[in-house]
Amino acid sequence: MLLRHLHFLRAVFRHSISAFGGPQAHMGMMIKTFVVNTPYVTEKELMEYNAFCQLLPGASSTQTLTLIGYKRGGIPLAVLTLAVWILPASILMGAFSFLLQYIDKRELGTDIFKFIPPMAAGFLGYAVIHIFPIAIRNMITWIIMLCSAAATYFLFGKTWVIPVLIVAGGIATNFSQTRIPQVEQIPRKTRWWNFWLFGIIFIAAGILSETARKNDWPGRKPINLFENTYRMGSLVFGGGQVLMPMMLEQWSVRPETVKKRNPNAVQIDEEKLYTGMGIVQAVPGPVFSIAAFTGGMALKDMGAHMQVIGCLIGMIAIFLPSALLVLFFYPIWHNLQKYAVVYRSLEGINAVVVGIMLASTFYIMRDISFSGPNTVSLVNILVILGTILLLQFSRILPPFIVFLCLGLGYFL
């Protein structure tokens, strides 16, 4: 199985080392890598996966990639896809938990990454151009797209916005009774083991963590770390930009308020956590990989071997809920599509996804300089247009575009 899908796994690895810009920009890279360059999935399937993953808590780009692997090779390939995608970023972020004391914080703002935001905007613009003709076909989808774009832009970062918009878009396209399924599908038997496993781990981790806290077990920090991280991975909507404030509250703010009754709570220095948040923005791959950094920092005072274990705990605990939830709920979602109400909803959901990506493009561009006589402003415009044109009219792989933008940042 591994040999048969080696080409696909290589594509996933290339994606993992070049995917800058967060989950929305990742979508543009996925279209280029997994739809255009090599048709592992169709545009329609990728849009469906992305829209479905927006409804779930966890890392949406990770869940989308996991579904691509699941579609091609079932559970085994889905697990391999997940591992190849998260390991490069997690290893880098775990290493930074060791190297942080040697890093000059003034150098973290190095200009090498200054053209990554316009490049990410270019990837997003390409994604919008590519899927626009598929998703926006009539007046109702135009209205849904524009409303979703406005709501996403002005409420960017609110945890409830994207799930609410997707549900509302699905409801809106159900007012027309003419949209019905083209093919009647026979529902499959639901496999509950993924969901039960997710729930059992969630409850068991909570009980064990609380027991360890009350009895003040000597080695309770790794247990508390796993529970904290697994809980955040299970409940966070909105991606890494929402996860990081949750981590700040859990491990920097809260420990100060409960210090008297819980002096041994997992705690990470606020300045170091802010530094990790800055570093993860410059690392390709999932933003959730910051959990490898926080895991290492949380157990740093227990020795180097426990710090390595902390990095592993953080990586596993943050991504495990996303994988279990997506692999459980997707077969149910797939079965529900035989019903007209769900089938009609897909039209509205896809329009919402286009609106979200359109808003994300403008949101990224908000902090990019386009005016002024300086060279950087002109290059920013050229990077956005150049990225879109290279993706649209060439077969250049996304990693080469990323390396080109890093080179521009180094030399200009």
N, C-alpha and C positions, 0 to 999 in steps of 0.2 A: 504493500500500500504506500509505503514511504517513497519507494522508487517511482511509482506511478505518478505521484503528486509532487515530485521533487521540483519540477519547473514552477508549479504554483507556490510552493513554500519559498522558493528563491524570490519570487515576485513579492511575497509578503515581507521577506527580510529587507529587500530593497526599499519597500514602502516604509518599514519601521525605522530605517536610518535616514529618511529624508522627509518625514511627515511633520513639518513645522506648522504652527498656526492654529492649533486647536481642532476640535471635531468638525467644525463647519468647513475649514480649509482642507481637512483630511478627505472630505467628500469629493472635492474636485480632484484630488490626487487618486482616489479610488476609481473614479470614472475613467481617468486616463490609463491607469495601470490594469484594472480588472475588467474594463468594458471595451475600451478602444484598442489599446495595444494588444491585449490578449483577451478574447471574450469569455472569461470565466463565468460571468453572469451577464444578463441583459440589463439595459438601463432601467426597464420597468421593475425588474427584480431588485436592483440596488435601491431604487427609490422606495420600494415597499419595505425592504429591510430597514432602511434608515428611518422611515416614518414610524415603523413598529417600535424600533429601539428608543425613539424619542418618548414613547409612552412609559418606558420602564425606568426605574432608578438605576444608577450605575453609570459606567463609562460607555457612552453611545457609540463612539467610533470603534471601540474594542468589541462591543456586541455585534456591530454590523459586520466586521471582519470575521468574527466567530461564526456568524450565520453563513457567510460565503463559504467558509471551510466546511460547515455542516451540510450545505447544499451539495457540495462536490464529493464529500467522502464520509458523511455521517459523523457520529460522535468522535471517533478516533482522530479524524483530520481536523475537526473543530478544536479539539484540545491542542493538537500540534500547532495549528494556526495561532491560537491564543498565546502559546508559549513563545513562538517565533516573534510575534508582535510585541509582547511586553518585556521580553528579556533584555534587549539592548538598552532601552531607556532605564529600566529598573537597575541594571548593573551599573550604569553611569551614575544614577542618583544615589545608589548605595555607596559607591566609591567616594562621592562627594561628602558623605557623612564622615568619612575618614580624613579627607583632604581639606575640609573646611578651615581648619586651623592654619593651614599653609597658604590659603588663598587671600590675596590682597583684595579686600572688598571694593576698593576703588577701581580695580581692573574688571569687575563684573559687568560694568557698563561699556565694555569694549565695543568699538564701532563695527566690528566684523559682522554683527547681527543687524545692523541698522537698515538693511534692505530686505530683511525677512518679512516685516509687516506688509510692505507693498507687494512682495511676492505672494504672500498668503491671500491678499485681496485679489490678485490676479488669478489664483487657483479658484477662489470662490466665484469670481466673475465668469470663468470658464465653465464651472459647474452649472451656474444659472443659465448661461447661453445654451448649454448642451441639453438640459432637461426641460427648458422652457417650452419647446414645441410639443413635448409629450404630455406635460401636466396642464398647461393653460390652453384650453380649446374653446371655451365659450364664456359668456358674460359672468356666470356665477363663479367660475374659477378665477377670472380677473379680479372680481370683487374680493374673494377670499384671499387671494395673493396680496393685494394691496393693503387690506386690513391687517393681515398677519405681519406684513413687513413693518407697518407703522407701529403696531403693538409691540413687536419684538425690539425695534430700535429704541423706543422710549421707555420700555420696561426691561431693558437688557440686564441679565443677571438675576432677575426674580425667579425663584425656583418653580413657581406654579405656572409661569407664562406659557411655555412650550406645550406641556400636557393639555392645558386648557384650550389652547388654540387648535391643537390637533383634534380634540374631541368636538369642539365647536365646528371645525371645518367638515368633519365627518357627518355631523347632524345637518349642516346646511345643504349638502348635496343629496340628502334623503327626501327633500321636499318634492323632487321630481320622481314620479313613479315610472318613468320610461327607462331608467338605468337599471337593468337586471343582469344577473350572471349569464354569461354566454354558455357556460358548461356546468351542468349539475355534477357536483362532486360527492362521492360517498364518504361520510365522516369516518375517520379512523378512531381507534380506541385511544383514549388519553392515557399517557404514561405519567404517573404521579410521583415517581421516585425522586426526580430532580427537585420538585417543589418540597417534598417531605424532607429531603436532605438539607435544602436551604433552611427550612423552618427548624429542624432539629439542631443544626449548627448554631443558628441564631439564639435559640432558647438555651441550649446547653452552655454556650459561651457566656451568656448573661448570668446564668446561675453560678457557674464556676468562678467567674470574675467577682461576683458579689460575695460569694463564700470566701474567696481568697482575701478580699478586702476586709471583711468583718473579722476573720481569724488572723489577719496580718501574717499570711504565709511568707516565709523568707524569700521564696522565688516567685512571688506573685506578679512581678512587673511584666514578664512576657505574656502571662495570661490576660492581664488587664489590657495590654497593648493589642493583643489579637481581638479581644471583645470590642474595644473602642474602634479599631480600624474596620472590622467586619460590619459593625453597626452603621458606620458612616457610609461604607460601600453599598449597604442595603437600602439606605434611606435617601441618598443624595440625588436630587434632580437638577439638571442644568450643567453637568460636566464639571471639569476641574476648577473652573472659576468660582463655583459654589462650594466645592469640596474644601478648598484652601481656607476660607474664612471659618468653616466648621472645625478644621484642625486647629486653627489659631485659638478659637474659643475653648476647645476641649483640652488642649495641652499647654497653653500659655496663660490664658485668662482665668479659666475655671480653677486650676490648681492653687492659684493665689487666694481665691475666695474660700476654699475648703481646706486650707493648710492646717488649721487647728484640729479638725476632726479626721482628716485623711492626709497626714504628713508624707506618706509614701506614694502618693498618686503619681501616675506617669506625667512627667513635666518636661517641656522643651523650652529652652531659652527663647524669648520672643524675637530677639534680634537674629538669632541663628535660623529660626523658622522663616522669618522674612527673607533672609538670604537664600534659603532653599527655594522659596517661592519665586525668587528672581532667577535662580539657576534653571529651574525646570522649564521656564519659558524659552530658554536657549537650547534645550535638549529636544531632539526629534522623538516622535512617538507619543504615547498617551500621557496627558498631564497627570493622570492618576499615579504615574510612576513616582511622584513625590512621596508616596507612602513608603517606598524603600528608603528614602532619605530620612523621613521622620522616624521610621522603625529603628534605624541605626542610631540616630541621635537619642532616642528614648532609652536605649540600653547601653549607651556609650560608657556610663560609669561602672558597668559590670564587667568590663574587660573586652578585648578585641574579639574573642570567640563569640561572646554574647552579642556584640554589636553586629557581627555577621548574621547571627540568628535573628536579630531584630530586623535587619534588612529583608530577610526571607519572610518573616512573619508579616511585615508591612505589605510586601508585594503580593503574597498569597491572599491575605485577609481582605485587601481592597478589591482585587479582581475576581475572587471566587463568587461573591454574590451576583455580580454581573453575568458571569458565565452560567451559573445555575438557573437564574431567572430567565435568561433569553432562551436557553435550551429547553426549559419547561414550557414557557408561554408561547413560543413560536408555533409548535405543532397545533396548539389550541387555536391560535389566530388563523393558521392555515386552514384548519377545518371549518372555522366560522365563515370563511369567505364564500362558502356555497350558499349562504343566506343573502337574499337581495339587499337587506339593510346594511350588511357589512360591505358587500361588493360595491354598492353605491357610495359608501363612505370613502372608499379609496380615492375617488376623484377629488374630493374635498381635502383629504389628508395630503395628497401629493401637491395640491396647490398651496397648502400651508407650508410644506417643506420648502418650496421655491421662495415663498415670502420670507421665511426665516433666513435662508441663505442670502437673499437680496439685502435684508436688513443687516446681517452680519458683515456683508461686504462694505456697506456704508459706515458701519460702526468701526471697523478696522481703519477705514480711510479717514475717519475723524481725527486721528492723532498723527496722520502722515502729512508732512509739509509739502504743499503743492505750489505755493506762491513765494516770490522773492527771487532775487537775482543769483542766489547761490547754486552751485552745481548739484547739490543733493536734491533740491526740489525738482529739477529737470530729470535727474536720474530716477527719482521715485515714480514719476509719470511714465518714463520709458520702461521701468521694471514691470509695472502693472500691465501696460500694453504688450510688452515683449513676452511676458509669461502667458498671457491669453493667446497671442498669435502662435507661439511655439507649441502650445498644447493643442491648438485648434488645427494647425496646418502642418505639423511635423510629427514624427514618431520618436522624438527625443524623450527619453525616460525622465520622470520627475526628479530623481536624484541629481542628474546633471544640471537641471535648472537651479536646484538648491545650491549646489557647489559653485555655480556661476555667480549667484547672488552673494554668497559668502566671500567669494573672491573680489567682487565689486566693493563690498564693505571693507575689505582689508586694504585695497589699493586706493580707494577714493576718500 
